[in-house]
């Protein structure tokens, strides 16, 4: 069976959703299950949730760069299998902070062999002129997968216990294993050549998108790590005003990401990529700061802000990633993707940890000031994205 064109995009999007079902399982259930069970502080919980992105960050420079030398589908297959094994192992063996960090980091390594190699497998099999929208649909499927992860993890954990959540969410990555088997083999453009990161670092237009993506990921993963705990605080701070459950809010804010990413990229194609990204990221910084300043307000005030933030925090994702792939030199596209993902998920890991540290510094998870500090930190970092884009347009000195 040969996959090409639209069936290729659909197959890889479905496979990617499968790989993402375990993605935020720890973040989704830690407030209600893991933090009280293991007596974790917000800083420790942030580190535990971020260990996934740390594992990803350590693996992706090697695994994504290897896609310039080897067919990306082979790395995609192995990474998806490890993603499956890591999630199942977490459900079986995690019994405290250190074992949870180790096993969740292993699962992140598996995803490091799945996400960017999957994107490379897609772009290697599409004509260059058709790749932009394919990339955006692939990155937008990310949000559906994360939304499903939030939903399935919490529902299963509440019904059958937290270990069952990892058994159930660990199985869907096998969908990408099947997809990888169905892909037609291709010869990489630089097969047998030595791959260097230096040409990527000299590509200033690509670096602008990479640094902007890092600022985006810091905010995005700060929100995804703590949205369930934050909405739990909002409801506890407003007894009798139970507007939507934490499960519903976490799913809504992640599912919004897909249309936001698509619309953001379409606006970038029509009105100019840098212009649209600057407006979106600046708006996201302002809205995120407003959520923090109003953290003690009524759910009726906070919910519209959270939904608006969910749109702005994701509207730049597809445009940043597709911009990076367009700006990349074809011979070094895998290495460019590797740096893109390393910077992005390195700052994503920092986002979860730094937000948790801010919560502790402000007095803990049940204090308004703790949440105010956390959201102000997220907003401050994403505001650096437009500065990186402006720098990338300046001629080298």
C-alpha positions, 0 to 999 in steps of 0.5 A: 500500500502506497501512501501519498498526498491527502491519505499520507497526511491523514495517516500521519496525523492519526498516528501522531494523535495516537502518539500524543494520547499519553503526552500530558497524562502526568500533568492531567492527573497529578493535582488529583492523584500524584501530588497528594499520594506522594506529598509533592511540592509544586516545584517537584510536581513541575519537575516531574511533569517536565521530565517528559520534555527533558527526555524529549529535548535530550533525544531529539537532537540526535534522532531528528538529525539522523533523519538527514542520513536515514529514512525518517520512518525507521526512527519514527517506528522505533520512537513510537514503540518506545513511547508505548513502552514508557507509558506502560512502564510508568503505570507498572513501576512508578512509585515516587518522585524519582522513579516517576521522573525516570520513567516519564523521561524515558517516555519523552525520549520515545516521543523525541523519536516520533514527533519531528521524525514524523514531520520529516517523514511527511515533508520527505514524501510531499512536493515542496510547494505542498508541504506548508499546509501538510505541516500545519495539519500535522502540527494541528493534530497535536492539539487533538492528541493533547486534548484526548490525553487530558480527557482520557487520563482524567476519566480513567484515573478517576474511574479505575485509578491512576495506574490504569490511566497509563495502561490505557493511554499507552496503547494508542502509540501503536497506531503510528507503529502501523503507519510507519510500516505502511510508508514507502521507503525514501532515500534521504537527501544527504545519505552517507554525508556528515551532518553539522549543526553549524550551517543551521546556526548560520541560517538567521531566518530559521533561527528567528522561528526557532527562538520564537518557537522556544518562547511559544513552548515555554508558555504553552507547556506552562499552561498545559502543566498547570491548567488542571491544578489552576482550575481546581484552585479557581473552583475551590476559591469560588464555592458553589460556583462550579462552572465547568469541571477541570476535565472540561476546561483542560479539554476545551483549551487544548482542542481550541489549539487545532483551529487556532494553529490552522487559522494562524498559519492561514493569516500568516500566508495572507498578511505576512508571517512575521507581522502575524506572529508578532501580533499573536505573541504580543496579544498572548503575553497580554492575555496571559498576564491578565489571567494571572492578575485576575487569578482570584476572580470569578470563574465567569470572568476567568473562563473567557480569558482562559479560552482566549488565551488558549487561542492566542497561545496556539495561533503561532504554533503552525506558522512558526513550524512551517516557517522554520521548514520553509527557511531550512536548507533542504540538505540540513532540514533534519538538523534544523528540525532537531534544533527547532525541537530541542530549543522548543522542548527545552524551554517547554520543560523550563516552562513547567518547572519555572511556573511550579517554582513561581507558585511555591514562591508565591505561597503555594497552589491554593494562593492567588499570588502563587498563580499570579506569579506563575502566569506573569512568568509565562507571559513575560517569556512569550513576549520575547518571541517577537524580539527574536523574530525582529532580530532574525530580519536584521542583516548580520553585523 
